[in-house]
Amino acid sequence: MCAPFNPLRSAPPPRTAPSPPEPFMSRYVAPLSFTLAAVWVAVVFVLAGGGH
Protein backbone atom coordinates (compact mmCIF):
# COMPACT_ATOMS: atom_id res chain seq x y z
CA MET A 1 0.00 0.00 0.00
CA CYS A 2 1.51 3.35 -1.05
CA ALA A 3 1.07 6.61 0.74
CA PRO A 4 -1.03 9.12 -1.18
CA PHE A 5 0.81 11.91 -2.96
CA ASN A 6 0.80 15.10 -0.92
CA PRO A 7 1.17 18.18 -3.20
CA LEU A 8 1.83 20.43 -0.18
CA ARG A 9 4.95 18.52 0.76
CA SER A 10 8.00 20.25 -0.65
CA ALA A 11 10.35 18.32 -2.86
CA PRO A 12 13.95 17.92 -1.71
CA PRO A 13 16.22 20.71 -2.95
CA PRO A 14 18.06 19.95 -6.19
CA ARG A 15 21.57 18.62 -5.67
CA THR A 16 24.37 20.96 -6.53
CA ALA A 17 27.73 19.83 -7.81
CA PRO A 18 29.01 16.97 -5.66
CA SER A 19 31.82 17.80 -3.29
CA PRO A 20 35.20 16.45 -4.34
CA PRO A 21 36.01 13.11 -2.73
CA GLU A 22 38.37 13.36 0.19
CA PRO A 23 41.79 11.80 -0.26
CA PHE A 24 41.88 8.16 0.78
CA MET A 25 44.87 8.44 3.11
CA SER A 26 43.79 11.62 4.90
CA ARG A 27 41.89 9.71 7.55
CA TYR A 28 45.01 7.68 8.38
CA VAL A 29 47.63 10.42 8.39
CA ALA A 30 46.61 12.07 11.67
CA PRO A 31 46.39 8.85 13.74
CA LEU A 32 49.66 7.62 12.24
CA SER A 33 51.49 10.84 13.05
CA PHE A 34 50.03 10.85 16.55
CA THR A 35 51.20 7.26 17.07
CA LEU A 36 54.68 8.02 15.75
CA ALA A 37 54.91 11.07 18.03
CA ALA A 38 53.84 9.00 21.05
CA VAL A 39 56.40 6.30 20.23
CA TRP A 40 59.11 8.94 19.80
CA VAL A 41 58.28 10.49 23.19
CA ALA A 42 58.36 7.05 24.81
CA VAL A 43 61.76 6.30 23.26
CA VAL A 44 63.13 9.65 24.45
CA PHE A 45 61.90 8.96 28.00
CA VAL A 46 63.41 5.47 27.99
CA LEU A 47 66.75 6.76 26.70
CA ALA A 48 66.76 9.68 29.12
CA GLY A 49 65.95 7.49 32.09
CA GLY A 50 68.19 4.55 31.14
CA GLY A 51 70.99 3.76 33.58
CA HIS A 52 69.79 6.16 36.28
Secondary structure as the mmCIF struct_conf table of DSSP 4:
data_model
#
loop_
_struct_conf.conf_type_id
_struct_conf.id
_struct_conf.beg_label_comp_id
_struct_conf.beg_label_asym_id
_struct_conf.beg_label_seq_id
_struct_conf.end_label_comp_id
_struct_conf.end_label_asym_id
_struct_conf.end_label_seq_id
HELX_LH_PP_P HELX_LH_PP_P1 CYS A 2 PHE A 5
TURN_TY1_P TURN_TY1_P1 PRO A 7 LEU A 8
BEND BEND1 ARG A 9 ARG A 9
HELX_LH_PP_P HELX_LH_PP_P2 SER A 10 ARG A 15
BEND BEND2 ALA A 17 ALA A 17
HELX_LH_PP_P HELX_LH_PP_P3 PRO A 18 PRO A 23
TURN_TY1_P TURN_TY1_P2 PHE A 24 MET A 25
HELX_RH_AL_P HELX_RH_AL_P1 SER A 26 GLY A 49
TURN_TY1_P TURN_TY1_P3 GLY A 50 GLY A 51
#
